[in-house]
Structures are given as structure tokens and as C-alpha cells.
Amino acid sequence: MKSNISLFASCHKWGGFFSLLLLMTIMSAACLKSKDLEFTPHISHISPNAVAKGATLLIRGENFVFSNATTTVKLTMEGPQLYELDGVSLLSYVKNNEIRFPMPELQPGMYSVYLTVLDRQGNRRSNTVHIQVLEVGVSEISPERAVAGTEITIRGTALKNTTKVLFTGLNYQQVEAIPVVPPTNEEIRVVIPQGAIPGPISLSAANFIIQGPEYHVALPAPAILDISGTNLKPGDKISISGANFGPAKPNDWTPYPYSRRVLFQAENGGQVEGILSNAPDENTDTKTTVYVPLGATSGPLELEIDGIKASNSPQLTITPVQINHGMAFYDNNNVYLAAMENGASRFFKLFSSSGFIAQAIHADPQSRKIYFNLDNEVSSITFDGSDLTTVASGSASKFYNYRNKVYYLTSDKRVISTEGEQIAQLPDNDVLNYELDLGTGFAYGVRIDYNTGMNKIFRVNLETGEERAIYQDLAPAMGIEDIRVHNNQIYLNYRNSIVTARIDGTGPIETVVPDLQYAANLTIDLRSNRLVFIDGGVIYSSALDGSDKRIVFNTQSDHPFLSGLYSYSLF
């Protein structure tokens, strides 16, 4: 009897254990299912719901982007024919849980659209949405270009249900036009509305919008009525008044809706383009403001709007300028030269590129060339904006003049001349910045100690490679941007100030220019023996002890076509 009781208790004990194990298994499966559902794609929106080839299809939802490298996503459209898009082809259209892609050419009819996730756990399919694929399309618009107020004819297929035509307007808005007569399946006639600019048109029906082709809404021929001056020098700013110049830009970064060019007679007998002011209120439908470019000479000025030149061309008298003292700098994709003679500043755009200009720039007065990085190549251009040359592959973090040659520091800390001669290999261990004093044979650098978070200044003997710390335990700073050496002193940006110290490490670190917003691009103008630096978009200079602080120029008020100042070089 006792044995039976013990057996019953044992069974009861193990029964409870297996019940608990079963419960844990069920909960684990539920968690896995919940996790699985968490990463299942869901489509919440698709538009337009009636679409034809060439239109952009927009799909919004959740879990369209996957970080797991073993996961792929496939878009399926099932209807009169099957269309699938997956892998890299699909991911190129995915951004922030949105998919935007041009509608492919499919047979007309109703289609089911869904996403499928393919991974190690199998396939997970989203909900299904539906779109109607139409034969609607625009084949021709005549005339090919016309001004606002002109009646145009749009030809194509399945156009009868169109209720209005949408034209591109300013600020990414649309302006609409109602057909002047009821449309047919083959033709729509509308009058171009006021406010329309070049861009794609769309056809709107009761329950869908079909994107059509680009249409060029033209301007009447431009006319020059007045000019602010005719006796000029390169770098002077002039205003041209007239009519039909096209609408103003709504902001600094938006391009003009119509191309706008001011052309000057060039010294070589051709033409050179002026630099338009970037201020929206200086370039409107009745006004354009331009800087006389370097290389311009006396002769006619031509204004060209939307590829059409004004009928009249004022005659200009231009006196050339000699550039002996100035500054080279860049913003975004442009290289500029500023001539600063007798305290006056004149600005010239030397080069404009669709490529990427970054990091360092250097003006060499001896060769009269400007060196800069263009698309990961060291390049040069002459002071007059001619002879763009690739010097070497790879980019430069700094440039230096030494013994009538230009040297640069590579990303792997080699010091190389623009002629290809390597003279030093510097240490590359968490160095924030380097300055070379090639005359004494030393390099000075700033390094962060990631164990302590502190910075130190050290110097390297370029001949022997010997390294010695001269200042240690500098408190962490928001990036020590630049270090410069001049007259046995080190100057550097540090903790929103410019500080100085002796190059042998024997003296204290002293603040010379305090309370800056964010000092950058510190350099020394050897002609005037002054510090030069950027703070808050303004270039300042001061005496080496920080006194006599002055504005060199303000990037907005003095140079309004400049969108940002990233690096510069004095000469």
C-alpha cells in the first residue's frame, strides 16, 4: 500500500513537470510566431489605383527593409500576366518603408499586388492590394513648347475620361487646366495655365491620375531695358533690368525653373559666363544680378534665358585686374578665387563640377595653380580657370609649400610632392591632424588616447621617424580641427578657442582668441603675419596674440552666390 502511494506521488510530481514543459513550449511557439509576425511586411497604401506604363507606383507600409543579409523581398503582381521584382532590382526602389518604381508595361486588367519575404524560416507573404492597369497613355503634345495662355493638343489612347490636366508649377506644386472641349479617346485640348513651368504633366480622371511626359512651358523672348554699369572690372557686381527673365528661385538651393546665363566677351575671343548671385531677390522675372567673371574683356554682354538670347546686347568696357594676393576656396561643387588687393575683395568662380570636391585646397602663387581633391583625385587648375589637370590618384588631407614645390599629405600619412616624390611616412595611430614644418624637418600632430579620452600633442622627426610628446592630457574637445606652426609656436583650435604653445613643450598653453562658436580652418597669413579662421560662416583675422580681430569677409553678405565655405587657402 505504501509503495502504491509513493508511485502515485512520483507520477503526480512528474506530471506537473511535463505540464510546465508543455506550457513553456506553447509560450515559446507563440513568441516565435509573434516575432515572425513582427517582421512580416504589410501594405497599407498603394497609389494610383489605376495606372498605366510610365507612371510612378507608390506602395507604403511596414517592414519593407530588412537588415538580415539572408533575407530577400519579392514584389509580385498577378493578373492577365505575371510580373515579379526582387533582389537588388527591388531594393533600389525601397526607402523608409516606401517603394516607388516606374510602372512596367503590362497587359491591361485587374492585378493583385503583394510582397513576399524569403528567408531561413520560409516565406512570409503580406496582405494583398489591387490595382487596375490601363491602356491610357500620351503619345504626342503639340506644339512641343509654348508659352502660358497657348492652346495645346494632347494625343494618345483612352483619354476620354480625363477631367483636367495638371502642369508642373513652382515649389513642387501643380497648376490645373480644364479641357476647352470634351476630350475624346484620342485627344485633349487645353490652354496652358499661368504659373506653369517646364516639367511633367499628369492627366486626372474621376478616380486616378496618369503621369504623362515632360512638357516645356516656354517664356516670351527676354528683353534688356537697363544695366547698372558699363565701365567694370572682373569681380564687379552688376544688375540687369528687363522683362521675361523667368520666375525667381524660392530659396538658395532650388535651381532656376528656366536656365539663366549672362555671357561676356572673353580675352580669347570666345565667351565666358558670369556668376549669378545666389540671392533670390536679386534674380527675378524682371531682374538678374551677376558678377563679372575673370577673363572677361570689353565687348557686348548677352543675356540668355531658357536658351533664347535677348535681342539687344549692351556694350561693356572692362579693365583687367592683376591677382597677387588672395584666397582660394570651395563650396559643394565649385572652386573659387578671391583677389584681395588693398583691402578690396573680388570673387571668381574658376571651376564647377558635378563631381565631389572635399577636404583640402591650396593656392600656389609661384605656379599660379590651385590644388584640390576632385572625386578622390588630387587635381589642379590655373588661376585663370583653365588647364584642369589630374595630379595623382587618391586624396590629400593637407597641402604644403616647401623649397618651391607643393607637397600633400595622403590618407595613409605619406608626404608626397605633386611631382610624385615621397619625402616622409608619418605615424598613423589615431592622429586627428598633422602640421608639417618642413623647414625644420618636423611634423606636429594631435592624437586622442581612447583609454583616457584625453588628447596629446606630439612631434615627429621626419628624417628618423622619432616621436616625442610635447603636451599631454589635454581635455577632450569637439574635434581639434587644425594645428599650425609659426615662429616656434603651435596654434590650434581647441574647445571653441584658438590657443598657442611653444613647440618645445616648455611653456603653458595660452588662449589667444576665446569664445568662438565653432572655429574651423585655422591658418596663418604669412604676408600679414596674422591668424585667419572661420567662425559662424564668417572669415576673421587677428594678430598672433588675438588682438585686432577683423572680418575678412562674410560668406552671405559679401559673397551671396556661395552656399557654404568648407576650406580655403591664402596666397
C-alpha positions in Angstrom: 0.0 0.0 0.0 2.8 2.4 0.9 4.5 1.5 -2.4 1.4 2.4 -4.4 1.1 5.8 -2.6 4.8 6.6 -3.4 4.2 5.7 -7.1 1.2 8.0 -7.2 3.2 10.9 -5.7 6.0 10.4 -8.2 3.6 10.4 -11.1 2.0 13.5 -9.8 5.3 15.2 -9.4 6.5 14.3 -13.0 3.1 15.1 -14.4 3.4 18.7 -13.1 6.9 18.9 -14.6 5.7 17.8 -18.1 2.7 20.2 -17.8 5.1 23.1 -17.1 7.3 22.0 -20.0 4.3 21.8 -22.4 3.3 25.3 -21.3 6.8 26.7 -21.9 6.8 25.1 -25.4 3.4 26.7 -26.2 4.6 30.1 -25.0 7.9 29.8 -26.9 6.0 29.0 -30.1 3.7 32.0 -29.5 6.7 34.2 -29.1 8.3 32.9 -32.3 5.0 33.4 -34.1 4.8 36.9 -32.6 8.3 37.6 -33.7 7.6 36.2 -37.1 4.5 38.5 -37.5 6.6 41.4 -36.3 8.8 41.2 -39.4 6.0 40.3 -41.9 5.5 43.0 -44.5 2.2 44.8 -44.6 0.9 47.1 -47.4 -1.2 50.0 -46.1 -1.4 52.1 -49.2 -1.0 51.9 -53.0 -1.4 54.7 -55.4 -2.6 55.4 -58.0 -5.1 52.5 -58.0 -5.5 52.8 -61.8 -2.2 53.1 -63.5 -0.6 52.9 -67.0 3.0 52.3 -68.2 5.4 55.1 -67.3 3.6 56.3 -64.1 5.3 56.0 -60.7 3.6 53.4 -58.5 3.8 54.2 -54.7 3.5 51.5 -52.1 3.6 52.3 -48.4 3.5 50.0 -45.4 5.7 48.3 -42.8 8.7 46.0 -42.7 9.9 46.7 -46.3 13.5 47.0 -45.2 15.4 44.1 -43.7 18.9 44.2 -42.1 19.4 40.4 -42.2 21.7 39.5 -45.1 19.9 36.2 -45.6 16.6 37.9 -46.2 15.3 38.9 -49.6 12.0 40.5 -50.5 10.0 40.0 -53.7 7.2 42.1 -55.2 4.5 40.2 -57.1 1.8 41.5 -59.4 -0.6 38.8 -60.6 -3.2 39.4 -63.3 -3.5 39.0 -67.0 0.2 38.4 -66.8 2.7 37.7 -64.0 5.3 40.4 -63.0 7.9 39.9 -60.3 10.6 42.2 -58.9 13.1 41.1 -56.3 16.7 41.3 -55.0 18.8 44.4 -55.8 16.4 45.4 -58.5 13.6 45.9 -55.9 15.8 47.3 -53.1 16.9 50.2 -55.3 13.4 51.5 -55.1 12.9 50.9 -51.4 13.3 53.7 -48.9 11.8 54.1 -45.4 9.0 51.6 -45.8 8.1 53.1 -49.2 8.5 51.6 -52.6 8.5 53.9 -55.6 9.1 52.4 -59.1 8.1 53.1 -62.7 5.2 51.1 -63.8 6.2 48.4 -66.2 4.4 47.7 -69.5 1.7 45.2 -68.5 -1.4 43.9 -70.3 -4.4 45.9 -69.1 -6.7 44.4 -66.4 -7.0 43.9 -62.7 -3.8 42.9 -60.8 -3.2 41.6 -57.2 -0.1 43.1 -55.6 1.7 41.6 -52.6 5.2 41.3 -51.0 6.9 38.0 -50.0 9.8 37.7 -47.5 12.1 34.8 -48.3 14.4 33.7 -45.5 15.6 30.7 -43.5 12.2 30.5 -41.7 10.4 30.2 -45.1 8.1 32.5 -46.9 6.0 35.3 -45.3 3.5 37.0 -47.5 1.9 40.4 -47.0 -1.7 41.3 -47.4 -2.9 41.7 -51.0 -4.0 45.0 -52.6 -5.4 45.6 -56.1 -4.7 48.0 -58.9 -6.2 48.4 -62.4 -3.7 48.5 -65.2 -4.9 50.8 -68.0 -4.0 51.4 -71.6 -4.1 55.2 -71.0 -1.1 57.0 -72.4 0.1 60.2 -74.1 1.9 59.8 -77.4 2.3 63.4 -78.5 1.8 67.0 -77.4 1.7 69.8 -80.0 3.2 72.3 -80.2 6.3 70.9 -78.5 6.8 74.1 -76.5 4.6 77.1 -75.9 4.0 80.0 -73.5 1.3 80.2 -70.9 -2.1 81.1 -72.5 -1.5 79.0 -75.6 -3.8 76.1 -76.5 -2.1 72.8 -76.9 -3.3 69.4 -78.1 -2.5 66.2 -76.2 -2.8 63.0 -78.2 -2.8 59.4 -77.0 -5.1 56.5 -76.1 -8.0 56.1 -73.7 -8.1 59.9 -72.9 -11.9 60.3 -72.9 -12.3 60.2 -69.1 -9.8 63.0 -68.4 -11.3 65.8 -66.4 -8.3 68.1 -66.0 -4.6 68.3 -67.0 -2.1 69.1 -64.2 1.1 71.1 -65.1 4.2 71.5 -63.1 4.3 74.7 -61.0 6.8 76.4 -58.6 7.7 74.9 -55.3 6.7 71.4 -56.5 3.1 72.4 -56.8 0.8 71.7 -59.7 -1.5 74.1 -61.7 -4.5 72.7 -63.4 -6.2 73.2 -66.8 -9.7 72.1 -67.7 -10.2 70.8 -71.3 -11.6 73.5 -73.5 -13.9 70.9 -75.2 -14.9 67.4 -74.0 -12.0 65.0 -74.6 -12.1 62.1 -76.9 -10.3 58.8 -76.5 -7.6 60.2 -78.9 -7.3 63.9 -78.0 -7.4 66.5 -75.2 -7.2 70.3 -75.8 -6.3 72.6 -73.0 -4.8 76.1 -72.5 -1.5 76.3 -70.6 -2.4 77.9 -67.3 -0.5 80.9 -65.8 2.2 79.7 -63.3 3.1 76.6 -65.3 6.8 75.9 -65.7 8.7 73.1 -67.6 8.1 69.6 -66.1 5.9 66.5 -66.3 2.2 66.8 -66.9 -0.5 64.5 -65.4 -4.0 63.5 -66.6 -6.6 63.4 -63.9 -9.8 61.4 -64.2 -12.5 60.6 -61.6 -10.6 58.1 -59.6 -7.0 58.0 -60.9 -4.1 60.2 -62.2 -1.9 59.1 -65.1 1.6 60.7 -65.2 2.4 61.9 -68.7 5.6 63.1 -70.4 7.6 66.2 -69.8 6.3 69.4 -71.4 8.3 72.6 -71.9 6.3 75.6 -71.0 8.3 78.4 -72.7 8.7 82.1 -72.0 8.4 85.1 -74.3 11.7 86.3 -75.6 13.7 88.2 -72.9 14.5 91.9 -73.2 17.1 94.1 -71.6 15.9 97.5 -70.5 18.7 98.8 -68.3 22.1 97.9 -66.8 23.6 99.3 -63.6 27.0 99.9 -65.1 29.1 99.6 -68.2 32.6 100.5 -67.0 33.6 97.5 -65.0 36.4 95.2 -63.6 36.3 91.5 -63.2 34.6 90.8 -59.8 32.2 93.8 -60.0 28.5 93.1 -59.4 26.0 94.4 -61.9 22.2 94.3 -62.1 20.3 93.9 -65.4 16.7 95.0 -65.6 14.2 93.9 -68.2 11.3 91.5 -68.9 10.6 87.8 -69.3 13.6 86.5 -67.2 11.5 83.7 -65.6 10.3 83.4 -62.0 12.7 83.9 -59.1 14.1 80.9 -57.1 12.1 80.2 -54.0 15.3 79.6 -52.0 19.1 79.3 -52.2 19.2 75.6 -53.1 16.4 75.3 -55.6 17.5 75.6 -59.3 16.0 78.2 -61.6 12.9 76.9 -63.4 14.4 78.4 -66.6 18.1 78.4 -67.4 19.6 81.9 -66.9 23.0 82.8 -68.3 24.9 86.1 -68.7 27.7 85.9 -71.2 30.7 88.3 -71.5 33.3 88.7 -74.3 36.4 86.6 -73.4 40.0 87.5 -73.8 40.5 84.5 -76.1 37.8 85.7 -78.5 35.0 83.5 -77.2 32.6 84.0 -74.3 32.8 83.5 -70.6 29.8 83.0 -68.3 29.2 85.4 -65.4 28.5 84.2 -61.9 24.8 84.7 -60.8 24.1 86.0 -57.4 22.5 83.3 -55.2 20.1 85.8 -53.5 16.5 85.1 -54.7 15.5 88.7 -54.6 18.4 89.6 -57.0 17.2 87.3 -59.7 13.5 87.7 -60.6 11.3 87.9 -63.7 12.5 91.5 -64.3 16.0 91.5 -62.8 19.2 89.4 -62.8 22.4 90.1 -60.8 25.7 88.8 -61.9 29.5 89.1 -61.1 31.8 89.9 -63.9 34.0 86.8 -64.4 37.8 86.5 -64.5 38.9 86.5 -68.2 36.1 88.9 -69.3 37.1 91.8 -71.6 35.5 94.7 -73.3 32.6 93.8 -75.7 28.9 93.0 -75.8 27.0 91.5 -72.9 24.5 88.8 -73.8 21.6 87.6 -71.7 20.2 84.1 -72.4 17.0 82.9 -70.8 15.8 79.3 -71.5 18.2 79.1 -74.4 16.9 82.3 -76.0 19.0 85.4 -76.2 17.8 88.9 -75.7 17.6 90.9 -78.9 19.8 93.8 -77.5 23.4 93.4 -76.2 24.8 96.4 -74.2 28.5 97.2 -74.8 30.8 97.0 -71.8 34.3 98.4 -71.1 36.2 96.0 -68.8 39.5 96.8 -67.2 41.5 93.7 -66.3 42.8 93.0 -62.7 46.1 91.5 -61.6 45.8 89.0 -58.8 48.8 88.9 -56.4 47.2 88.4 -53.1 44.0 86.5 -52.4 42.4 83.2 -51.3 41.2 80.0 -53.0 38.2 78.2 -51.5 35.4 75.8 -52.5 31.7 75.1 -51.7 29.9 72.0 -52.6 31.0 71.5 -56.3 32.7 74.8 -57.1 36.2 76.2 -56.8 36.6 80.0 -56.3 39.3 82.5 -56.2 39.1 85.7 -54.2 41.5 88.6 -55.1 42.1 90.8 -52.0 44.1 93.8 -53.2 44.3 96.9 -51.0 41.6 95.6 -48.7 39.0 95.1 -51.5 37.7 91.6 -52.3 36.8 90.3 -55.8 35.4 86.8 -56.3 35.7 84.5 -59.2 34.3 81.0 -59.9 37.1 79.1 -61.6 35.6 75.6 -61.8 32.2 73.9 -61.4 31.7 70.2 -61.4 29.1 67.5 -60.9 31.8 65.6 -59.0 32.7 65.7 -55.3 35.2 68.3 -54.0 36.3 67.7 -50.5 38.8 68.3 -47.7 41.9 70.4 -48.6 42.5 73.2 -51.1 45.8 75.0 -51.8 46.8 78.1 -53.8 50.4 78.2 -55.1 51.4 81.7 -56.2 54.6 80.5 -57.9 52.9 78.2 -60.3 49.6 80.2 -60.2 47.7 77.0 -59.7 45.1 75.8 -57.2 45.2 72.3 -56.0 42.2 70.4 -54.6 40.5 67.0 -54.3 38.0 66.1 -57.1 36.4 62.6 -56.9 39.2 61.1 -54.9 41.9 62.5 -57.1 44.4 65.4 -56.5 43.7 67.9 -59.2 44.8 71.4 -60.2 43.5 74.4 -62.2 45.3 77.6 -63.1 44.4 81.0 -61.5 42.5 82.0 -64.7 40.3 78.9 -64.6 42.0 77.0 -67.4 44.0 73.7 -67.7 42.2 71.4 -65.3 44.7 68.6 -64.6 44.6 65.3 -62.6 47.8 65.3 -60.5 47.5 61.9 -58.7 45.0 59.3 -57.6 43.9 59.4 -54.0 43.0 62.5 -52.0 45.1 65.0 -50.0 44.2 66.0 -46.4 46.6 68.9 -46.5 48.9 70.8 -48.8 52.3 72.4 -48.1 54.8 74.7 -49.9 58.5 73.8 -49.4 61.5 74.7 -51.5 59.5 75.9 -54.5 57.4 72.7 -54.6 53.9 71.7 -53.4 53.6 68.7 -51.2 50.5 67.0 -49.8 49.6 64.5 -47.1 47.8 61.4 -48.2 45.1 59.5 -46.3 47.8 56.9 -45.2 50.0 59.7 -43.9 52.6 59.8 -46.7 54.1 63.2 -47.6 54.4 63.4 -51.5 55.2 66.2 -53.9 52.9 67.0 -56.8 55.7 65.6 -58.9 55.4 62.2 -57.2 58.4 62.4 -54.8 57.8 60.9 -51.3 59.8 62.5 -48.6 58.2 61.1 -45.4 55.9 58.5 -43.9 54.2 59.7 -40.7 52.7 57.6 -37.9 49.1 56.8 -38.4 47.7 55.8 -35.0 44.5 57.7 -34.2 46.0 61.0 -35.4 43.4 63.8 -35.5 45.5 66.2 -37.5 49.1 66.9 -38.7 51.0 70.1 -39.5 54.4 69.9 -41.3 57.2 72.3 -40.6 59.4 71.1 -43.5 61.9 73.8 -42.9 63.0 72.3 -39.6 62.2 68.7 -40.5 59.4 68.1 -38.0 55.7 67.2 -38.2 53.4 68.1 -35.4 50.2 66.1 -34.7 47.3 65.7 -32.3 46.3 62.2 -31.1 43.5 61.0 -28.9 44.1 58.3 -26.2 40.9 56.2 -26.4 41.7 54.7 -23.0 41.6 58.0 -21.2 39.7 60.1 -23.7 42.5 62.7 -23.4 44.4 64.4 -26.3 48.1 65.0 -26.7 50.3 67.0 -29.0 53.4 65.3 -30.3 56.1 65.9 -32.9 57.9 63.5 -35.3 61.4 63.8 -36.8 60.8 63.4 -40.5 64.2 62.0 -41.1 64.5 59.5 -38.2 60.8 58.9 -37.5 61.4 59.5 -33.8 58.2 60.6 -32.0 58.1 62.7 -28.8 55.0 64.0 -26.8 55.3 67.7 -26.1 51.9 68.3 -24.4 49.8 65.6 -22.8 46.5 65.2 -21.0 44.6 67.8 -23.0 40.9 67.6 -22.0 38.6 66.1 -24.7 37.4 68.6 -27.3 34.9 68.7 -30.1 37.5 67.8 -32.7 40.7 69.7 -32.8 40.2 71.0 -36.3 43.6 72.4 -37.2 47.1 72.8 -35.9 49.6 75.3 -37.3 53.3 76.1 -36.6 54.7 79.6 -36.9 57.8 81.3 -35.3 58.4 78.4 -32.8 54.8 78.5 -31.7 51.9 76.0 -32.1 48.4 77.4 -32.8 45.3 75.2 -32.8 41.5 75.2 -32.4 40.7 73.9 -29.0 37.4 74.0 -27.0 35.8 76.8 -29.0 39.0 78.9 -28.8 42.3 79.4 -30.5 45.2 78.6 -28.3 49.0 78.7 -28.6 52.0 77.0 -27.0 55.8 76.6 -27.6 56.9 73.9 -30.0 59.4 72.5 -27.5 56.7 72.0 -24.8 58.3 74.2 -22.2 55.6 76.8 -21.8 51.9 76.7 -20.9 49.0 76.5 -23.3 47.5 80.0 -23.6 44.2 81.2 -25.1 44.6 83.9 -27.7 41.1 84.1 -29.3 38.4 83.0 -26.8 34.6 82.4 -27.0 34.1 81.3 -30.6 31.0 79.5 -31.8 32.9 76.8 -33.7 36.3 77.8 -35.0 37.5 76.0 -38.2 40.1 76.2 -40.9 42.7 77.9 -38.9 45.6 79.2 -41.0 48.3 81.9 -40.8 48.6 84.6 -43.5 52.4 84.9 -43.9 52.1 88.2 -45.8 50.5 90.0 -42.9 51.7 87.7 -40.0 48.1 87.2 -38.8 45.8 84.3 -37.8 42.9 83.6 -40.1 39.9 81.4 -39.2 36.2 80.7 -39.9 33.6 81.1 -37.2 29.9 81.0 -37.8 30.2 81.4 -41.6 32.4 84.5 -41.3 36.2 84.6 -42.0 38.1 86.6 -39.4 41.7 87.6 -38.9 43.6 88.7 -35.9 47.1 89.4 -34.7 49.0 86.4 -33.5 48.2 87.4 -29.9 44.5 87.5 -30.7 44.2 91.3 -30.7 42.8 93.4 -33.6 40.2 90.9 -34.6 38.7 91.8 -38.0 36.2 90.4 -40.5 37.9 89.3 -43.7 34.5 88.6 -45.4 31.1 87.3 -44.6 30.0 84.4 -46.7 26.4 85.6 -47.0 26.6 89.4 -47.3 29.9 89.7 -49.2 29.7 86.6 -51.3 26.0 85.8 -51.9 26.5 83.1 -54.6 28.4 81.0 -52.1 26.3 78.2 -50.5 28.9 77.3 -47.8 32.6 77.6 -47.1 34.4 74.4 -46.2 38.1 75.1 -46.8 40.4 77.9 -48.1 44.0 78.7 -48.8 45.6 82.2 -48.7 48.4 83.3 -51.0 
